[in-house]
Amino acid sequence: MTEAWRDATQPAAERVADLMARMSLREKVAQMYAAWLNVGDTAGEVAPHQNDQAPDPIDWPELVRHGLGQVTRVYGSAPVEPEAGARRVADLQRQIIAAGRFGIPAIVHEECLTGLAAWRAPIFPTPLAWGASFDPRLVEAMGAHIGATMRRLGIHQGLAPVLDVTRDLRWGRTEETIGEDPHLVGTIGSAYVRGLQSTGVVATLKHFVGYSASRAGRNLAPVSIGPREVADVLLPPFEMALRAGARSVMNNYTDIDGVPVAADATLLTGLLRERLGFDGTVVSDYFAIAFLESLHGVAADRAEAAAIALRAGIDVELPGVNCYGGPLLKALEAGDVDEGLIDRAVERILRQKCELGLLDAGFAAEPAYLAAPSPLDDAEARDIARRLAERSIVLLRNESALPLRPGARLAVVGPGAHRPDALFGCYSFPRHVGIHHEGLELGVETPSIVDALGSDFPVSYALGCPVLGGTDEDIAAAVAVAAEADVCVAVLGDLAGLFGTGTSGEGCDAVDLRLPGRQEELLEALLATGTPVVLVVLAGRPYELSRQVERLAAAVCTFFPGEEGAGALAGILSGRVNPSGRLPVGFPGPGASQPSTYLAAPLGQRSEVSTVDPSQLFPFGHGLSYADAEWGAVSLHSPDGWATDGEIELTVPLHNSSDREVSTVVQIYVHDPVAQVARPVRQLLAAPRVDLEPGASRTLVVTLHADLLSYTGRDGRRIVEPGDIELLVARSSADVHTCVRVPVVGAAREVGASRRLHPESTLLP
């Protein structure tokens, strides 16, 4: 007879209860940590303080004798062919199943921020590019492809998406964020969660909460923000993704007002579980529990660190067993940990394993890939990568230089022009791991921008300068090439990496927002030739271009567009593709160290009492096209005002009078002139993207619930209150098409975690 916990027809809660009743304390604790068997194969650090914190040499038979919770990065620690990785997963699972009394398989997890971070897996655009696409449906399709690839390889959990809202552009991990607006981040992040989890892979929301608000944009620096900023700016994307069904959450490394998040039960239990109703697993960011001792100084040893983190609400220690093995048992013996907290964590872990099918009697250790091996980077992946790259490229400025004239002689210069890996973000395998393996091929076919443009135009190439450093001779060579061309395409910006191996990415923070190295000097020299210069910003963050922008013939921005990025960019520059991306982060104005985002209250705007102007050069939501939709008169369906518990409808007629397809993003912002607290001058409520065939007309109807107006009042409660507000139907945060004044009527109303978070959009003929 099949034991109850093995019976897939029984409710998960009953199965887990049956199994836990049979388990010893040691067997329960074994489910709470991971093993990173390949950590010794990683040449260079792919996690902070990896060499300091990597677990002691593993006695594998002893480690798995009682079971094992997770296996860390079989594919993502060193170059491994997909088939060899799948065989390794199968072998490890068979050993884990054979070793323990109950034969419980481990959850296998990997990074998957720009696609599965494994050799030969597709490399998609970075999250900042997802934000620039303003296209949740396409991001959901990408997530589904990533998830299907992972599931075939025997991977159960992905450590993505990043839902940190950008607060300071100097932060190196800006490229990993989706943007500077919580609605955009939440909408796009939720789409990724739906896509990934539709395949049976667990999505992990990162980094709960506040990581992106570190002081001066420094990685792992302290965070000093108030509860209102947490509630109204940083938390909503997590709420939206939890509503989308996310089954795991990862803690933020930093401390907020002195309390490390890994030690904060107020956040990880009170907020996340009791208020927001999350019942999945909380996993530690790599080494975050050990950091309570070694970095934060709030624990005397690893036993105390384990006790603090478990009490706070962290269920699983990643990436290995530093604190949740022997040290946790020591804390239990000393009476510093209640055994009930271990049961609490293990119940969540086993329920997740039940949901994944790992407790079923028919579990197969061999990944499906072994039965039908095929290239990971298939035609579907390339198509999604191309379409997402095309939709994410932003045309910033165009003085009639684009599209490029057919047959124009191009000088293509700059550090990003001839490097295929310059198209990749820091969590792509080549820039994350492959960089430490000299001579390793990229693993996916990726033309450079020079190669892609060379298919359409006669091209001459010169480096000019690398991202950092360079010589006068190289700049002079680029100037000579540009002087002989009809148009100079200057590809400037970043090279992604980790902990100093690049200028963008984890641990690669910026002192200011000038172009790195000698690139601004190169740009000035190119402009001095008199040849029209088209600037391509290929970067992980916006840079300060105010000194050159008026002299540029055109400017285009792309945020590490992935393996199809060069072809997508060539399509934009040649005119085959109509640019339709919009900025998920604004470009800073003069003053290269200003971290401001558009979400500023009145005192955060330009004023006469300061000599510093924080206005954005290119604002959030900005983006030009070669042809765009014509917007008609906006109408509001709300004859009696907007009830504090009701809905209104905005209609926007749209028409495409051009001879090509257009795609427009209708952005709706709110301005609340009088509130209990200082509010952003404008904040995004909705941003539907609408595609129109040549000659087509459609009417966009956007339904907004009053919950979307809610904010945290003076007493800390989230409220919707009566009063007059303005709805701004706009092409960007600074380009308003129509301002509609709306009276909000009725009694003030408190709203909670069940409030409406998403607007609804429909298209009428």
C-alpha positions in Angstrom: 0.0 0.0 0.0 1.3 3.4 -0.9 2.1 5.6 2.1 -0.1 8.6 2.3 2.7 11.1 1.7 3.5 9.4 -1.6 -0.2 9.4 -2.8 -0.6 12.2 -5.4 -4.4 12.0 -5.1 -4.3 13.2 -1.5 -4.3 16.9 -0.4 -0.9 18.3 -0.1 -1.4 19.3 3.6 -2.3 15.8 4.5 0.6 14.3 2.6 3.1 16.7 4.3 1.7 16.1 7.7 2.0 12.4 7.3 5.6 12.7 6.1 6.6 15.1 8.9 5.2 12.7 11.5 7.6 10.1 10.3 10.7 12.3 10.1 13.4 12.8 12.8 14.6 16.2 13.7 17.8 15.7 11.8 15.9 14.7 8.7 13.8 17.8 8.9 16.8 20.1 9.3 18.4 18.4 6.2 15.5 19.8 4.1 16.4 23.4 5.1 19.7 23.8 3.3 21.4 23.3 -0.1 24.6 21.8 -1.4 26.8 23.8 -3.9 28.9 21.0 -5.3 30.3 23.0 -8.1 31.5 25.9 -6.1 35.1 24.8 -6.5 34.7 25.0 -10.3 33.8 28.6 -10.4 36.9 30.6 -11.4 36.1 34.0 -9.9 33.3 35.1 -7.7 29.7 34.8 -8.9 28.3 35.7 -5.4 29.5 38.3 -2.8 32.2 37.0 -0.5 32.0 33.6 -2.2 35.5 32.7 -1.4 35.1 33.7 2.2 31.8 32.1 2.8 31.9 29.0 0.6 31.0 26.0 2.8 33.8 23.7 4.1 34.7 20.7 1.9 31.6 18.5 1.6 31.4 15.0 2.8 28.7 14.1 0.3 27.7 10.7 1.7 27.4 12.1 5.2 25.6 15.2 3.9 22.8 13.3 2.1 22.4 10.6 4.7 19.5 12.4 6.2 18.2 13.9 3.0 18.9 17.3 1.2 16.7 20.3 0.6 18.3 21.8 -2.5 21.1 21.5 -5.1 22.7 24.7 -6.2 23.6 25.6 -9.8 24.6 22.3 -11.5 24.4 24.1 -14.8 25.4 27.7 -13.8 28.6 27.3 -11.9 31.0 26.3 -14.7 30.6 25.5 -18.5 28.8 22.2 -18.9 27.1 20.8 -22.0 23.4 20.5 -21.4 23.4 16.7 -21.8 26.3 16.4 -19.3 24.5 18.7 -16.9 21.3 16.7 -17.2 23.2 13.4 -16.5 24.8 15.1 -13.5 21.3 16.1 -12.1 20.0 12.6 -12.6 23.1 11.1 -10.9 22.8 13.5 -7.9 19.0 12.8 -7.5 19.5 9.1 -7.6 22.2 9.4 -4.9 20.0 11.6 -2.7 17.0 9.3 -3.1 19.0 6.2 -2.3 20.7 7.8 0.8 17.8 9.0 2.9 15.2 6.9 4.6 12.4 8.5 2.6 14.1 9.0 -0.7 13.0 12.7 -1.0 14.6 14.3 -4.1 16.2 17.8 -3.9 15.0 21.0 -5.5 17.5 22.0 -8.2 17.7 25.8 -8.5 19.5 28.1 -11.0 19.7 31.8 -11.9 17.4 32.8 -14.8 17.3 36.6 -15.0 18.2 36.9 -18.7 17.3 33.4 -19.5 18.7 30.3 -17.8 22.3 31.1 -16.8 23.7 28.0 -18.4 26.1 27.5 -21.3 24.3 27.2 -24.6 21.0 28.4 -23.2 19.3 31.4 -25.0 20.3 34.9 -23.8 17.4 37.3 -23.6 17.4 41.0 -23.0 18.0 42.3 -19.4 15.1 43.2 -17.2 15.7 46.9 -17.8 15.0 46.1 -21.5 11.8 44.2 -20.5 10.7 47.4 -18.8 11.5 49.4 -21.9 9.3 47.1 -24.0 6.2 48.0 -21.9 5.0 44.6 -23.2 3.9 42.2 -20.5 2.6 39.6 -22.9 5.9 39.3 -24.6 7.7 39.1 -21.3 5.3 36.3 -20.2 6.1 34.4 -23.4 9.8 34.7 -22.6 9.3 33.5 -19.1 7.4 30.5 -20.4 10.2 29.6 -22.7 12.8 29.9 -20.0 10.7 27.8 -17.6 10.1 25.1 -20.2 13.9 24.9 -20.8 14.6 24.6 -17.1 11.9 22.0 -16.5 13.4 19.8 -19.3 16.7 20.0 -17.6 15.4 18.9 -14.3 15.5 22.4 -12.7 12.7 23.2 -10.3 13.3 26.8 -9.1 14.5 29.9 -10.8 16.0 32.9 -8.8 14.2 35.6 -10.7 12.6 38.1 -11.3 14.2 41.1 -9.6 11.4 43.4 -8.4 13.6 46.2 -6.9 12.4 49.6 -8.1 15.4 51.7 -9.3 16.1 54.6 -6.8 19.7 55.6 -7.7 21.0 55.1 -11.2 24.6 54.7 -9.9 23.7 51.3 -8.4 25.4 48.6 -10.5 22.3 46.4 -10.4 20.1 48.9 -12.2 20.4 46.7 -15.3 18.7 43.9 -13.3 15.7 46.1 -12.3 12.7 46.7 -14.6 12.6 50.4 -14.0 12.0 53.3 -11.7 8.2 53.0 -11.4 6.4 50.5 -9.2 3.5 50.0 -11.6 5.8 49.2 -14.5 8.0 46.9 -12.4 5.0 45.1 -10.9 3.2 44.7 -14.3 6.3 43.3 -16.1 7.5 41.3 -13.2 4.1 39.6 -12.7 4.1 38.7 -16.4 7.5 37.0 -16.0 6.2 35.1 -12.9 3.1 33.9 -14.8 5.2 32.7 -17.7 7.9 30.9 -15.7 5.4 29.2 -13.3 3.1 28.1 -16.1 5.7 25.4 -16.8 5.9 24.1 -13.2 9.1 26.0 -12.2 9.0 28.1 -9.0 9.7 31.8 -9.5 11.7 33.6 -6.7 11.0 37.3 -6.1 14.1 39.3 -5.4 15.1 41.1 -3.2 12.5 41.5 -0.5 12.6 44.5 0.2 14.5 47.8 -0.2 17.8 46.6 -1.8 17.8 49.2 -4.5 17.6 52.1 -2.0 21.1 51.6 -0.6 23.0 54.8 0.3 24.9 56.5 -2.6 24.0 53.6 -5.0 26.6 51.3 -3.4 25.9 47.6 -3.5 25.1 46.1 0.0 25.3 49.6 1.6 22.9 50.5 4.4 19.4 51.5 3.5 17.8 54.5 5.3 14.3 54.9 4.0 11.0 55.5 5.8 8.1 53.0 6.0 6.1 55.1 3.5 8.6 54.7 0.8 8.7 51.0 1.4 4.9 50.7 1.3 4.2 53.0 -1.6 7.2 52.6 -3.9 9.2 49.5 -3.1 6.5 47.0 -2.0 3.8 47.2 -4.7 5.7 45.1 -7.3 6.1 42.3 -4.8 2.4 42.5 -4.0 1.5 42.3 -7.7 3.8 39.3 -8.3 2.5 37.5 -5.2 -1.0 38.0 -6.7 0.4 36.4 -9.9 1.1 33.3 -7.8 4.9 33.5 -7.1 5.8 30.6 -4.8 9.2 31.8 -3.4 10.7 35.0 -2.1 14.4 35.9 -1.4 15.5 38.3 1.2 17.3 41.6 0.7 21.0 41.6 1.8 21.0 45.0 3.4 19.9 46.5 6.7 17.1 49.0 6.8 17.6 51.6 9.5 20.0 49.2 11.2 18.0 46.0 11.0 19.3 43.4 8.5 16.3 42.1 6.5 17.5 38.5 7.0 16.9 39.1 10.8 13.6 41.1 10.5 10.5 39.2 11.5 8.5 42.3 11.0 9.2 42.2 7.2 9.6 38.4 6.5 6.8 37.2 8.7 4.6 40.1 9.8 4.4 41.8 6.5 5.1 39.1 3.9 3.1 36.3 5.5 0.5 37.8 7.9 -0.4 40.9 5.9 0.2 39.7 2.4 -0.8 36.1 2.9 2.3 34.5 1.3 2.5 30.8 2.1 5.4 29.7 -0.1 9.1 29.5 0.8 11.5 32.2 1.8 15.0 31.4 0.7 18.1 33.3 1.8 20.1 35.2 -0.7 23.5 33.5 -1.0 25.3 33.5 2.3 22.8 36.1 3.8 22.4 34.1 7.0 26.2 33.8 7.6 26.4 37.6 6.8 24.4 38.3 10.0 27.7 37.4 11.8 30.4 38.3 9.3 29.0 41.5 7.7 26.2 42.9 9.9 27.6 42.0 13.3 24.2 41.2 14.8 25.1 37.5 15.7 28.1 36.3 17.7 28.5 33.1 15.7 26.7 31.0 13.1 24.5 29.3 15.6 23.1 32.6 16.7 22.8 33.7 13.0 20.8 30.6 12.3 18.5 31.2 15.2 17.9 34.9 14.2 17.2 34.1 10.6 14.8 31.2 11.4 12.9 33.3 13.9 12.7 36.1 11.2 11.1 33.7 8.7 13.8 32.3 6.4 13.0 28.7 5.5 15.9 27.7 3.3 19.6 28.5 3.5 21.3 29.0 0.1 23.6 28.3 -1.5 25.1 25.7 0.9 25.0 24.6 4.5 26.8 27.3 6.6 24.3 27.9 9.4 21.2 25.7 9.0 23.1 22.4 9.6 25.2 21.9 12.7 25.0 25.5 14.0 21.2 25.4 13.9 21.1 22.1 15.8 23.5 23.6 18.3 21.2 26.6 18.8 18.3 24.2 19.3 20.2 22.2 21.9 21.0 25.5 23.7 17.3 26.4 23.8 17.8 29.4 21.5 15.4 28.0 18.8 11.9 26.6 19.3 11.6 23.3 17.4 8.2 24.5 16.2 10.0 27.0 14.0 11.8 24.2 12.3 8.5 22.4 11.7 7.1 25.7 10.3 9.9 26.0 7.8 10.0 22.3 6.8 6.2 22.2 6.3 6.6 25.0 3.7 9.5 23.3 2.0 7.8 19.9 1.8 4.6 21.4 0.6 6.6 23.0 -2.2 8.2 19.7 -3.1 4.7 18.2 -3.1 3.5 20.9 -5.5 6.5 20.2 -7.8 5.8 16.4 -7.8 9.0 15.5 -5.9 7.1 13.5 -3.3 5.1 11.5 -5.9 5.7 7.7 -6.0 6.5 7.9 -9.7 9.1 10.6 -9.5 11.8 10.1 -12.2 15.3 11.3 -11.4 16.2 11.6 -15.1 15.4 15.0 -16.6 13.2 14.9 -19.7 16.0 16.4 -21.7 17.9 13.1 -21.7 15.0 11.3 -23.5 15.0 13.9 -26.3 18.1 16.1 -26.4 17.9 19.2 -28.6 19.5 22.6 -28.8 18.3 24.9 -26.0 18.7 28.0 -28.2 15.9 27.0 -30.6 14.0 29.0 -33.2 11.2 29.9 -30.8 13.8 31.4 -28.3 15.5 33.4 -31.1 12.1 34.8 -32.2 11.1 35.9 -28.7 14.6 37.3 -28.1 14.4 39.3 -31.4 10.9 40.7 -30.8 11.7 41.7 -27.2 14.9 43.3 -28.3 13.2 45.3 -31.0 10.4 46.4 -28.7 12.9 47.5 -26.0 15.1 49.8 -28.1 14.3 53.4 -27.4 14.8 56.2 -30.0 15.8 59.1 -27.8 16.4 61.8 -30.4 16.2 62.1 -34.2 17.2 65.1 -36.3 16.1 63.4 -39.5 19.2 61.2 -39.4 17.2 58.0 -39.0 16.3 55.7 -40.7 19.8 55.6 -42.3 19.8 56.3 -46.0 20.2 53.1 -48.1 23.8 52.7 -49.1 25.2 55.2 -46.6 28.8 54.7 -45.7 29.0 54.0 -42.0 31.8 54.4 -39.6 30.9 52.1 -36.6 33.1 52.9 -33.6 33.1 52.4 -29.9 33.7 49.7 -27.3 30.3 48.0 -27.9 30.5 47.9 -31.7 32.5 44.7 -32.3 32.0 42.7 -29.1 29.0 40.2 -29.2 29.2 39.8 -25.4 28.7 43.6 -25.0 25.0 42.8 -25.7 24.6 40.7 -22.6 23.7 41.5 -19.0 25.7 40.5 -15.9 23.5 37.5 -15.2 24.0 36.0 -18.7 26.3 33.0 -18.6 29.1 34.5 -20.7 29.4 37.6 -18.5 28.6 35.9 -15.2 30.6 32.7 -15.5 32.2 32.4 -18.9 34.3 35.5 -18.4 36.4 33.4 -15.9 37.1 30.6 -18.5 39.6 32.0 -21.0 38.9 31.0 -24.6 35.4 29.7 -23.9 33.0 30.4 -26.8 29.8 32.2 -26.1 27.7 29.2 -26.5 25.0 30.9 -28.6 25.3 32.5 -32.0 25.6 36.2 -31.5 26.6 38.7 -34.3 28.2 42.0 -33.2 26.6 45.3 -34.2 29.3 45.8 -36.8 28.3 42.4 -38.3 24.6 43.2 -38.3 25.0 46.7 -39.8 27.5 45.3 -42.3 24.6 43.2 -43.8 22.8 46.4 -44.9 25.5 49.1 -45.3 29.2 49.5 -46.3 30.9 49.6 -42.8 34.3 50.7 -41.6 35.1 49.9 -38.0 37.4 51.4 -35.4 37.5 50.8 -31.7 38.1 54.3 -30.5 38.5 53.2 -26.9 37.6 50.3 -24.7 34.9 50.9 -22.0 37.7 51.8 -19.6 41.1 53.1 -20.6 42.4 53.5 -24.2 45.0 55.4 -26.1 45.2 58.6 -28.0 46.2 56.6 -31.1 43.0 54.6 -31.0 40.8 57.7 -30.7 42.7 59.3 -33.6 42.1 56.2 -35.7 38.4 56.4 -35.0 38.3 60.0 -35.9 39.9 59.3 -39.2 37.4 56.6 -40.0 34.5 58.8 -39.0 35.8 61.7 -41.2 35.5 59.5 -44.3 32.0 58.3 -43.6 28.5 59.6 -44.4 27.4 58.8 -40.9 29.2 57.7 -37.7 27.5 55.2 -35.5 29.1 55.5 -32.0 28.3 52.5 -29.8 29.1 53.7 -26.2 28.2 52.7 -22.7 28.9 49.7 -20.5 30.3 46.2 -20.4 28.4 44.1 -17.9 30.1 42.0 -15.2 30.3 41.3 -11.5 32.3 42.8 -8.7 34.5 45.0 -10.8 34.8 42.9 -14.0 32.5 45.4 -15.8 31.1 48.9 -15.4 27.5 47.6 -14.9 26.2 44.7 -12.9 26.3 43.4 -9.4 29.1 45.1 -7.5 29.9 47.4 -10.4 28.5 50.7 -9.0 29.3 54.1 -10.6 30.8 57.1 -8.9 28.9 59.4 -11.2 26.8 59.2 -14.4 29.3 60.3 -17.0 30.1 57.8 -19.6 32.8 55.5 -18.2 36.5 55.9 -19.1 37.4 58.0 -22.1 34.2 57.5 -24.0 32.9 61.1 -23.6 36.3 62.2 -24.9 35.8 59.9 -27.9 32.3 61.2 -28.5 33.5 64.8 -28.5 36.3 63.9 -31.0 33.8 62.2 -33.3 31.4 65.2 -33.2 34.3 67.5 -34.1 34.7 65.8 -37.5 31.5 67.3 -38.8 30.2 63.8 -39.8 26.7 63.3 -38.4 26.9 61.1 -35.3 24.2 58.6 -34.3 24.9 57.7 -30.7 23.9 54.2 -29.6 23.9 53.9 -25.8 24.5 50.2 -25.1 24.4 50.2 -21.3 23.0 48.9 -18.0 22.0 52.4 -16.9 21.2 55.8 -18.4 24.2 58.2 -18.7 24.5 62.0 -18.6 24.6 63.3 -22.2 23.6 66.9 -21.7 26.9 68.3 -23.1 26.5 66.4 -26.4 22.9 65.8 -27.0 22.1 68.9 -29.1 24.9 68.1 -31.5 23.9 64.5 -32.1 22.2 63.6 -35.3 20.3 60.9 -33.4 20.4 58.9 -30.2 19.2 55.4 -29.5 19.3 53.5 -26.2 19.3 49.8 -25.7 19.8 48.1 -22.3 21.8 44.9 -23.1 19.4 43.5 -25.7 20.7 39.9 -25.7 21.6 37.4 -28.4 19.3 39.0 -31.1 20.2 42.6 -30.0 22.5 43.5 -32.9 20.0 42.4 -35.5 17.3 44.3 -33.7 19.4 47.4 -33.6 20.2 47.1 -37.3 16.5 46.8 -38.0 15.8 50.0 -36.1 18.6 52.0 -37.7 17.8 50.8 -41.2 14.1 51.5 -40.8 12.9 47.9 -41.2 11.6 48.1 -37.7 9.7 51.1 -36.3 11.1 52.0 -32.9 8.6 51.7 -30.1 10.5 51.3 -26.8 9.9 53.7 -24.0 12.3 54.6 -21.2 11.8 52.6 -18.0 14.3 55.0 -16.3 14.9 58.6 -17.2 18.2 60.0 -18.5 19.7 62.4 -16.0 20.0 66.1 -16.8 23.2 68.2 -16.2 24.9 67.1 -13.0 26.3 63.7 -13.4 25.7 62.5 -9.8 22.0 63.2 -9.5 20.2 60.0 -8.6 16.7 61.4 -8.9 13.8 59.5 -10.5 10.6 61.0 -11.9 8.7 59.9 -8.7 9.5 63.1 -6.8 7.3 65.2 -4.6 7.1 69.0 -5.1 10.3 69.6 -3.2 12.1 67.1 -5.4 11.4 69.2 -8.5 13.4 72.1 -9.9 13.1 75.2 -7.7 14.5 78.7 -7.2 16.1 77.8 -3.8 18.7 75.4 -5.2 21.3 75.7 -7.9 20.8 72.0 -8.7 18.2 71.1 -11.4 17.1 67.4 -11.0 15.0 67.5 -14.2 15.5 64.5 -16.5 17.1 65.1 -19.9 15.0 62.3 -21.4 12.1 61.6 -19.0 10.6 58.3 -17.9 8.3 56.9 -20.5 10.0 58.8 -23.4 10.5 57.2 -26.8 10.1 58.4 -30.4 9.0 56.5 -33.5 9.3 56.9 -37.2 5.5 56.7 -37.3 3.2 56.8 -34.3 -0.5 56.6 -33.7 -2.6 59.8 -33.7 -4.4 60.2 -30.4 -7.9 61.7 -30.4 -9.9 63.5 -27.8 -9.9 61.7 -24.4 -13.2 61.1 -22.8 -14.0 60.3 -19.2 -17.0 58.1 -18.3 -17.8 59.3 -14.8 -20.8 61.5 -14.7 -21.1 61.6 -10.9 -17.4 61.8 -10.1 -15.1 58.9 -9.1 -16.4 57.1 -6.0 -13.7 56.3 -3.5 -14.7 52.6 -3.9 -15.6 52.7 -7.6 -14.3 52.7 -11.1 -14.0 55.1 -14.0 -13.4 54.6 -17.7 -11.1 56.6 -19.9 -11.4 56.2 -23.6 -8.6 57.2 -26.1 -9.3 57.0 -29.8 -6.2 55.9 -31.8 -5.6 56.0 -35.5 -2.6 55.0 -37.7 -2.5 57.1 -40.8 0.9 55.8 -41.9 1.8 53.0 -44.3 3.5 50.9 -41.6 2.5 49.2 -38.4 2.8 51.4 -35.3 2.9 50.5 -31.6 2.1 53.2 -29.1 2.1 53.2 -25.3 -0.7 55.2 -23.7 0.5 56.3 -20.3 -1.9 57.4 -17.6 -0.6 59.3 -14.6 -2.2 60.7 -11.5 -1.6 64.1 -9.9 -3.0 64.6 -6.5 -2.8 68.4 -5.7 -3.8 68.1 -2.0 -3.0 65.0 0.1 -2.2 64.2 3.7 1.5 63.7 2.9 3.8 65.0 0.2 3.0 62.8 -2.9 4.9 62.5 -6.2 3.9 65.2 -8.6 2.8 62.5 -11.0 2.7 58.7 -10.8 1.9 56.0 -13.4 -1.4 54.2 -13.0 -1.6 52.4 -16.4 0.5 52.0 -19.6 -1.1 49.8 -22.2 0.7 49.2 -25.4 -1.5 49.2 -28.6 -0.5 47.9 -32.0 -2.1 49.3 -35.1 -1.9 48.0 -38.7 -1.6 50.7 -41.5 -4.8 52.7 -41.7 -6.3 51.1 -38.6 -8.4 52.9 -36.0 -9.2 51.5 -32.5 -10.5 52.9 -29.3 -8.7 52.2 -26.1 -10.8 51.8 -23.0 -8.9 51.9 -19.7 -10.8 51.0 -16.5 -9.3 52.4 -13.3 -10.4 51.4 -9.8 -10.1 54.0 -7.0 -7.8 51.6 -5.1 -5.1 52.7 -7.6 -5.2 56.1 -6.0 -4.4 54.8 -2.5 -1.3 55.9 -0.6 0.0 55.7 3.0 -1.4 58.5 5.0 0.0 60.3 8.0 -1.1 57.6 10.5 0.5 54.8 8.4 -2.8 53.4 7.0 -3.3 53.1 3.3 -6.3 55.2 2.3 -8.3 56.5 -0.7 -9.6 59.9 0.2 -12.1 62.3 -1.5 -10.9 65.4 -3.3 -10.0 66.6 -6.8 -7.3 64.8 -8.7 -5.9 65.1 -12.2 -5.5 62.2 -14.7 -2.8 62.8 -17.2 -3.0 60.9 -20.5 0.6 61.2 -21.7 3.3 60.0 -24.1 5.8 60.3 -21.3 6.0 61.5 -17.7 6.8 65.0 -19.2 4.7 65.0 -22.4 1.0 65.3 -21.5 -1.6 64.9 -24.2 -4.7 65.6 -22.1 -5.3 66.5 -18.5 -8.6 65.4 -17.1 -9.8 66.8 -13.7 -11.8 64.3 -11.7 -13.6 64.8 -8.4 -13.1 61.8 -6.1 -16.3 61.6 -4.0 -17.5 59.6 -1.0 -16.1 58.8 2.4 -12.4 58.3 2.9 -11.7 54.5 2.8 -8.9 52.4 4.2 -7.6 49.7 1.9 -5.4 46.7 2.5 -3.5 43.9 0.9 -6.7 42.8 -1.1 -6.9 46.1 -2.9 -7.1 46.3 -6.7 -3.6 46.6 -8.1 -4.1 46.4 -11.9 -6.0 48.6 -14.3 -7.9 46.9 -17.1 -7.5 47.8 -20.8 -9.7 46.7 -23.7 -9.6 47.7 -27.4 -12.8 48.5 -29.3 -13.1 48.5 -33.1 
